[in-house]
Amino acid sequence: MGGGKKQSPAQAEKSQSSEASKKDGQKKGDRKDQKTRTNISVVIDENQAMNFIKGAKVFTAQELSRQTNVKVSTANALLQKLLQKGSVKRVGGYSGHHIYVPA
């Protein structure tokens, strides 16, 4: 029923150059200068965090992360650990934005 769409001159040139590079042994998805990933770990100062928690009536993970200068995910991890220990209680919130009080 109809053939393929006629390529523009620029598209034809690109396809020719990509075919030539494939013949040279280089694949389209390969990159010569791939960067190695480094594993970064962030350590939260628990003394600073506990001082903030004890001084606050109520707080969220976002407030804790701002006060301790760490990411929200790190603050959440600390709060989950403190919940298991019983140092804090969850009193409200929804959809990942929970409100905590010191126990």
DSSP file (Angstrom, degrees, kcal/mol; ACC not computed):
  #  RESIDUE AA STRUCTURE BP1 BP2  ACC     N-H-->O    O-->H-N    N-H-->O    O-->H-N    TCO  KAPPA ALPHA  PHI   PSI    X-CA   Y-CA   Z-CA
    1    1 A M              0   0    0      0, 0.0     2,-0.2     0, 0.0     0, 0.0   0.000 360.0 360.0 360.0   2.7    0.0    0.0    0.0
    2    2 A G        -     0   0    0      3,-0.0     3,-0.1     0, 0.0     2,-0.0  -0.595 360.0-118.1 151.2 143.4    2.6    2.7    0.1
    3    3 A G        -     0   0    0     -2,-0.2     3,-0.1     1,-0.2     2,-0.0  -0.154  45.8 -64.1 -91.0-171.6    6.3    2.7    0.6
    4    4 A G        -     0   0    0      1,-0.1    -1,-0.2    -2,-0.0     2,-0.1  -0.320  62.5 -88.7 -72.7 159.2    8.4    4.3    3.2
    5    5 A K        -     0   0    0      1,-0.1     2,-0.3    -3,-0.1    -1,-0.1  -0.426  44.7-108.5 -70.1 140.5    8.7    8.0    3.6
    6    6 A K        -     0   0    0     -2,-0.1     2,-0.1    -3,-0.1    -1,-0.1  -0.547  36.9-125.7 -72.6 130.2   11.4    9.6    1.5
    7    7 A Q        -     0   0    0     -2,-0.3    -1,-0.1     1,-0.1    -3,-0.0  -0.441  17.3-117.4 -77.9 148.1   14.2   10.8    3.7
    8    8 A S     >  -     0   0    0     -2,-0.1     4,-2.5     1,-0.1     5,-0.2  -0.400  33.6-104.9 -73.8 161.9   15.4   14.4    3.7
    9    9 A P  H  > S+     0   0    0      0, 0.0     4,-2.0     0, 0.0     5,-0.1   0.868 122.1  51.9 -58.0 -36.1   19.0   14.9    2.6
   10   10 A A  H  > S+     0   0    0      2,-0.2     4,-2.1     1,-0.2     5,-0.1   0.908 110.8  47.0 -67.9 -40.6   20.1   15.6    6.2
   11   11 A Q  H  > S+     0   0    0      2,-0.2     4,-2.3     1,-0.2    -1,-0.2   0.894 111.1  51.7 -67.4 -39.0   18.4   12.4    7.4
   12   12 A A  H  X S+     0   0    0     -4,-2.5     4,-1.9     1,-0.2    -1,-0.2   0.899 110.0  49.6 -63.5 -39.8   20.0   10.4    4.6
   13   13 A E  H  X S+     0   0    0     -4,-2.0     4,-2.3    -5,-0.2    -1,-0.2   0.896 110.4  50.4 -66.2 -40.4   23.4   11.8    5.5
   14   14 A K  H  X S+     0   0    0     -4,-2.1     4,-2.3     1,-0.2    -2,-0.2   0.916 110.4  48.8 -64.1 -43.0   23.0   10.9    9.1
   15   15 A S  H  X S+     0   0    0     -4,-2.3     4,-1.9     1,-0.2    -1,-0.2   0.866 111.1  50.7 -67.3 -34.5   21.9    7.3    8.3
   16   16 A Q  H  X S+     0   0    0     -4,-1.9     4,-2.0     2,-0.2    -1,-0.2   0.914 111.8  46.9 -67.5 -42.2   24.9    6.9    6.0
   17   17 A S  H  X S+     0   0    0     -4,-2.3     4,-1.9     1,-0.2    -2,-0.2   0.871 111.7  50.9 -69.5 -35.0   27.3    8.2    8.7
   18   18 A S  H  X S+     0   0    0     -4,-2.3     4,-1.7     2,-0.2    -1,-0.2   0.872 109.9  50.4 -69.8 -35.1   25.8    5.9   11.3
   19   19 A E  H  X S+     0   0    0     -4,-1.9     4,-1.6     2,-0.2    -2,-0.2   0.886 110.0  50.7 -66.6 -38.1   26.1    2.9    9.0
   20   20 A A  H  X S+     0   0    0     -4,-2.0     4,-1.0     1,-0.2    -2,-0.2   0.883 109.6  49.6 -67.3 -37.9   29.7    3.7    8.4
   21   21 A S  H  <>S+     0   0    0     -4,-1.9     5,-1.7     1,-0.2     4,-0.3   0.841 107.4  55.1 -70.8 -31.5   30.5    4.0   12.1
   22   22 A K  H ><5S+     0   0    0     -4,-1.7     3,-1.1     1,-0.2    -1,-0.2   0.865 104.9  53.5 -66.8 -35.0   28.8    0.6   12.8
   23   23 A K  H 3<5S+     0   0    0     -4,-1.6    -1,-0.2     1,-0.3    -2,-0.2   0.802 100.7  61.4 -69.1 -27.1   31.1   -0.9   10.2
   24   24 A D  T 3<5S-     0   0    0     -4,-1.0    -1,-0.3     2,-0.2    -2,-0.2   0.545 124.3-101.7 -76.7  -6.4   34.1    0.5   12.1
   25   25 A G  T < 5S+     0   0    0     -3,-1.1     2,-0.5     1,-0.3    -3,-0.2   0.422  85.6 120.2 103.3  -0.2   33.1   -1.5   15.2
   26   26 A Q      < -     0   0    0     -5,-1.7    -1,-0.3     4,-0.0    -2,-0.2  -0.857  53.1-143.2-101.0 129.0   31.4    1.2   17.2
   27   27 A K    >   -     0   0    0     -2,-0.5     3,-0.5     1,-0.1    -4,-0.0  -0.474  21.5-115.7 -86.1 161.6   27.8    0.8   18.1
   28   28 A K  T 3  S+     0   0    0      1,-0.2    -1,-0.1    -2,-0.1    -2,-0.0   0.871 113.7  45.6 -64.5 -38.1   25.3    3.6   18.2
   29   29 A G  T 3  S+     0   0    0      2,-0.1    -1,-0.2     0, 0.0     2,-0.1   0.580  89.1 106.7 -84.4 -10.7   24.7    3.4   21.9
   30   30 A D    <   -     0   0    0     -3,-0.5     2,-0.4     2,-0.0    -4,-0.0  -0.399  51.7-161.1 -71.9 144.5   28.4    3.0   23.0
   31   31 A R        -     0   0    0      1,-0.1     3,-0.4    -2,-0.1    -2,-0.1  -0.985  12.9-153.5-124.7 138.6   30.1    6.0   24.6
   32   32 A K  S    S+     0   0    0     -2,-0.4     2,-0.7     1,-0.2    -1,-0.1   0.896  90.4  43.8 -76.7 -39.9   33.8    6.4   24.8
   33   33 A D  S    S+     0   0    0      2,-0.0     2,-0.3     0, 0.0    -1,-0.2  -0.555  72.3 167.8-110.8  68.2   34.0    8.5   27.9
   34   34 A Q        -     0   0    0     -2,-0.7     2,-0.3    -3,-0.4    -4,-0.0  -0.638  30.7-131.6 -80.4 135.9   31.5    6.9   30.4
   35   35 A K        -     0   0    0     -2,-0.3     2,-0.3     1,-0.0    -1,-0.0  -0.649  16.7-121.9 -87.9 143.2   31.9    8.2   33.9
   36   36 A T        -     0   0    0     -2,-0.3     2,-0.3     1,-0.1    -1,-0.0  -0.634  27.1-121.5 -82.9 142.5   32.1    5.8   36.8
   37   37 A R        -     0   0    0     -2,-0.3     2,-0.4     2,-0.0    -1,-0.1  -0.629  21.4-151.5 -85.1 139.7   29.4    6.2   39.4
   38   38 A T        -     0   0    0     -2,-0.3     2,-0.7     2,-0.0    -1,-0.0  -0.888  15.1-126.0-110.4 144.2   30.5    6.8   43.0
   39   39 A N        -     0   0    0     -2,-0.4     2,-0.5     2,-0.0    -2,-0.0  -0.795  27.5-164.2 -90.9 116.3   28.4    5.8   46.0
   40   40 A I        -     0   0    0     -2,-0.7     2,-0.4     2,-0.0    -2,-0.0  -0.871   4.1-168.6-105.6 128.9   27.8    8.8   48.2
   41   41 A S        -     0   0    0     -2,-0.5     2,-0.5     2,-0.0    -2,-0.0  -0.949   8.0-151.7-118.0 139.8   26.6    8.3   51.8
   42   42 A V        -     0   0    0     -2,-0.4     2,-0.5    29,-0.0    28,-0.0  -0.928   5.7-155.7-111.8 129.2   25.3   11.1   53.9
   43   43 A V        -     0   0    0     -2,-0.5     2,-0.3     2,-0.0    31,-0.0  -0.903  10.7-144.8-106.6 127.6   25.7   10.9   57.7
   44   44 A I        -     0   0    0     -2,-0.5     2,-1.1    30,-0.1     3,-0.1  -0.703  19.1-120.0 -91.5 140.8   23.3   12.8   59.8
   45   45 A D     >  -     0   0    0     -2,-0.3     4,-2.1    23,-0.3     5,-0.2  -0.695  27.1-167.6 -79.3 102.5   24.4   14.4   63.0
   46   46 A E  H  > S+     0   0    0     -2,-1.1     4,-2.8     1,-0.2     5,-0.2   0.810  82.6  57.0 -67.8 -30.1   22.0   12.6   65.4
   47   47 A N  H  > S+     0   0    0      2,-0.2     4,-2.1     1,-0.2    -1,-0.2   0.936 109.5  45.3 -64.8 -44.5   22.8   15.0   68.3
   48   48 A Q  H  > S+     0   0    0      1,-0.2     4,-1.9     2,-0.2    -2,-0.2   0.901 114.6  49.2 -64.3 -40.6   21.8   18.0   66.3
   49   49 A A  H  X S+     0   0    0     -4,-2.1     4,-2.5     1,-0.2    -2,-0.2   0.917 110.8  48.8 -65.8 -43.4   18.7   16.2   65.1
   50   50 A M  H  X S+     0   0    0     -4,-2.8     4,-2.7     2,-0.2     5,-0.2   0.863 108.4  54.3 -67.5 -34.9   17.7   15.1   68.6
   51   51 A N  H  X S+     0   0    0     -4,-2.1     4,-1.5     2,-0.2    -1,-0.2   0.915 111.5  45.4 -62.5 -42.1   18.1   18.6   69.9
   52   52 A F  H  X S+     0   0    0     -4,-1.9     4,-1.0     2,-0.2    -2,-0.2   0.923 113.6  49.5 -65.3 -43.6   15.8   19.9   67.2
   53   53 A I  H >< S+     0   0    0     -4,-2.5     3,-0.6     1,-0.2    -2,-0.2   0.914 111.1  48.3 -63.6 -44.2   13.3   17.1   67.9
   54   54 A K  H 3< S+     0   0    0     -4,-2.7    -1,-0.2     1,-0.2    -2,-0.2   0.824 113.0  48.9 -67.2 -30.4   13.2   17.7   71.7
   55   55 A G  H 3< S+     0   0    0     -4,-1.5     2,-0.3    -5,-0.2    -1,-0.2   0.613  98.2  83.2 -84.4 -12.2   12.8   21.4   71.2
   56   56 A A    <<  -     0   0    0     -4,-1.0     3,-0.1    -3,-0.6    -4,-0.0  -0.697  61.6-154.6 -96.9 143.9    9.9   21.2   68.7
   57   57 A K  S    S-     0   0    0      1,-0.4     2,-0.3    -2,-0.3    -1,-0.2   0.951  87.0  -7.3 -74.0 -53.6    6.2   20.7   69.6
   58   58 A V  S    S+     0   0    0     43,-0.1    -1,-0.4    33,-0.0     2,-0.3  -0.958  75.2 173.0-136.8 156.2    5.5   19.1   66.2
   59   59 A F  E     -A  100   0A   0     41,-2.1    41,-3.2    -2,-0.3     2,-0.3  -0.979  19.5-138.1-157.3 164.9    7.7   18.7   63.1
   60   60 A T  E  >  -A   99   0A   0     -2,-0.3     4,-2.1    39,-0.2     5,-0.1  -0.742  35.5-105.1-120.0 171.1    7.9   17.1   59.7
   61   61 A A  H  > S+     0   0    0     37,-0.5     4,-2.3    -2,-0.3     5,-0.2   0.845 120.7  57.2 -65.1 -33.1   10.6   15.3   57.9
   62   62 A Q  H  > S+     0   0    0      2,-0.2     4,-1.9     1,-0.2    -1,-0.2   0.911 107.3  46.8 -66.0 -41.6   11.1   18.4   55.7
   63   63 A E  H  > S+     0   0    0      1,-0.2     4,-2.3     2,-0.2    -2,-0.2   0.910 111.9  51.1 -65.4 -41.7   11.7   20.6   58.7
   64   64 A L  H  X S+     0   0    0     -4,-2.1     4,-1.9     1,-0.2    -2,-0.2   0.896 109.2  50.6 -62.4 -40.1   14.1   18.1   60.2
   65   65 A S  H  X>S+     0   0    0     -4,-2.3     5,-1.7     1,-0.2     4,-0.8   0.885 110.6  49.5 -66.6 -37.6   16.0   18.0   56.9
   66   66 A R  H  <5S+     0   0    0     -4,-1.9     3,-0.3     1,-0.2    -2,-0.2   0.903 112.3  47.5 -66.1 -40.6   16.3   21.8   56.8
   67   67 A Q  H  <5S+     0   0    0     -4,-2.3    -2,-0.2     1,-0.2    -1,-0.2   0.831 119.5  37.9 -71.2 -32.1   17.5   22.0   60.3
   68   68 A T  H  <5S-     0   0    0     -4,-1.9   -23,-0.3    -5,-0.2    -1,-0.2   0.423 104.9-124.3-100.9   0.2   20.2   19.3   59.9
   69   69 A N  T  <5 +     0   0    0     -4,-0.8     2,-0.3    -3,-0.3    -3,-0.2   0.901  69.3 118.4  57.9  46.2   21.2   20.2   56.4
   70   70 A V  S   <S-     0   0    0     -5,-1.7    -1,-0.2    -6,-0.1    -2,-0.1  -0.825  70.6 -82.4-129.2 172.5   20.6   16.8   54.9
   71   71 A K     >  -     0   0    0     -2,-0.3     4,-2.0     1,-0.1     3,-0.3  -0.334  37.9-115.2 -72.6 158.5   18.2   15.5   52.2
   72   72 A V  H  > S+     0   0    0      1,-0.2     4,-2.7     2,-0.2     5,-0.2   0.855 115.8  57.9 -63.4 -35.5   14.6   14.7   53.0
   73   73 A S  H  > S+     0   0    0      2,-0.2     4,-2.0     1,-0.2    -1,-0.2   0.876 106.5  48.6 -64.3 -36.1   15.2   11.0   52.3
   74   74 A T  H  > S+     0   0    0     -3,-0.3     4,-2.1     2,-0.2    -1,-0.2   0.903 111.6  49.2 -68.6 -41.3   17.9   10.9   54.9
   75   75 A A  H  X S+     0   0    0     -4,-2.0     4,-2.5     1,-0.2    -2,-0.2   0.895 110.2  51.9 -64.1 -39.9   15.7   12.7   57.5
   76   76 A N  H  X S+     0   0    0     -4,-2.7     4,-2.4     2,-0.2    -2,-0.2   0.904 107.7  51.8 -61.8 -41.5   12.9   10.2   56.7
   77   77 A A  H  X S+     0   0    0     -4,-2.0     4,-1.8     1,-0.2    -1,-0.2   0.908 110.7  47.9 -62.8 -41.7   15.3    7.3   57.3
   78   78 A L  H  X S+     0   0    0     -4,-2.1     4,-2.5     1,-0.2    -2,-0.2   0.915 111.1  51.1 -64.5 -42.6   16.3    8.7   60.7
   79   79 A L  H  X S+     0   0    0     -4,-2.5     4,-2.3     1,-0.2    -2,-0.2   0.883 107.9  52.0 -63.7 -38.0   12.6    9.2   61.6
   80   80 A Q  H  X S+     0   0    0     -4,-2.4     4,-1.8     2,-0.2    -1,-0.2   0.903 111.0  48.2 -63.9 -39.5   11.7    5.6   60.7
   81   81 A K  H  X S+     0   0    0     -4,-1.8     4,-1.7     1,-0.2    -2,-0.2   0.910 112.6  47.9 -65.8 -41.7   14.6    4.5   62.9
   82   82 A L  H  X>S+     0   0    0     -4,-2.5     5,-2.0     1,-0.2     4,-1.7   0.822 107.6  56.7 -69.5 -31.1   13.4    6.7   65.7
   83   83 A L  H  <5S+     0   0    0     -4,-2.3    -1,-0.2     2,-0.2    -2,-0.2   0.911 107.5  48.0 -63.5 -41.9    9.8    5.5   65.3
   84   84 A Q  H  <5S+     0   0    0     -4,-1.8    -2,-0.2     1,-0.2    -1,-0.2   0.870 112.8  48.2 -67.2 -36.3   10.9    1.9   65.8
   85   85 A K  H  <5S-     0   0    0     -4,-1.7    -1,-0.2    -5,-0.1    -2,-0.2   0.792 112.8-120.7 -72.3 -27.7   12.9    2.9   68.9
   86   86 A G  T  <5S+     0   0    0     -4,-1.7    -3,-0.2     2,-0.2    -4,-0.1   0.592  77.1 123.7  96.4  12.9    9.9    4.9   70.3
   87   87 A S  S   <S+     0   0    0     -5,-2.0    16,-3.0    -6,-0.1     2,-0.3   0.767  76.7  27.3 -77.6 -26.1   11.7    8.2   70.4
   88   88 A V  E    S-B  102   0A   0     -6,-0.9     2,-0.4    14,-0.3    -2,-0.2  -0.912  70.1-146.7-131.8 160.6    9.1    9.9   68.2
   89   89 A K  E     -B  101   0A   0     12,-2.7    12,-2.3    -2,-0.3     2,-0.6  -0.965  16.5-128.6-126.1 145.4    5.4    9.4   67.5
   90   90 A R  E     +B  100   0A   0     -2,-0.4    10,-0.2    10,-0.2     3,-0.1  -0.828  31.1 169.3 -90.7 124.8    3.5    9.9   64.2
   91   91 A V  E     -     0   0A   0      8,-2.9     2,-0.3    -2,-0.6     9,-0.2   0.575  55.1 -30.4-115.1 -12.0    0.4   12.0   65.0
   92   92 A G  E     +B   99   0A   0      7,-1.2     7,-2.3     2,-0.0    -1,-0.2  -0.956  68.7 107.9-176.3-166.3   -1.0   13.0   61.6
   93   93 A G  E     -B   98   0A   0      5,-0.3     2,-0.3    -2,-0.3     5,-0.3  -0.293  42.5-125.3  99.1 174.6   -0.3   13.9   58.0
   94   94 A Y  E >   +B   97   0A   0      3,-0.9     3,-2.2    -2,-0.1    -2,-0.0  -0.987  69.5  19.8-156.2 156.3   -1.0   12.1   54.8
   95   95 A S  T 3  S-     0   0    0     -2,-0.3    -1,-0.1     1,-0.3    -2,-0.0   0.828 131.2 -43.9  51.7  45.7    0.7   10.8   51.6
   96   96 A G  T 3  S+     0   0    0      1,-0.1     2,-0.8    -3,-0.0    -1,-0.3   0.352 119.2 103.2  86.7  -7.4    4.3   10.8   52.9
   97   97 A H  E <   + B   0  94A   0     -3,-2.2    -3,-0.9   -37,-0.1     2,-0.1  -0.640  54.4 170.8-106.8  72.3    4.0   14.2   54.6
   98   98 A H  E     - B   0  93A   0     -2,-0.8   -37,-0.5    -5,-0.3     2,-0.4  -0.462  29.4-134.8 -88.2 155.6    3.6   13.0   58.2
   99   99 A I  E     -AB  60  92A   0     -7,-2.3    -8,-2.9    -2,-0.1    -7,-1.2  -0.920  24.2-167.1-110.3 133.8    3.6   15.0   61.3
  100  100 A Y  E     -AB  59  90A   0    -41,-3.2   -41,-2.1    -2,-0.4   -10,-0.2  -0.836  10.9-162.9-121.2 155.4    5.7   13.8   64.3
  101  101 A V  E     - B   0  89A   0    -12,-2.3   -12,-2.7    -2,-0.3   -43,-0.1  -0.970  34.2-102.2-130.0 150.1    6.0   14.7   68.0
  102  102 A P  E       B   0  88A   0      0, 0.0   -14,-0.3     0, 0.0   -15,-0.1  -0.485 360.0 360.0 -68.6 143.5    8.8   13.8   70.4
  103  103 A A              0   0    0    -16,-3.0   -15,-0.2    -2,-0.1   -16,-0.1   0.455 360.0 360.0 -91.3 360.0    7.8   10.9   72.7
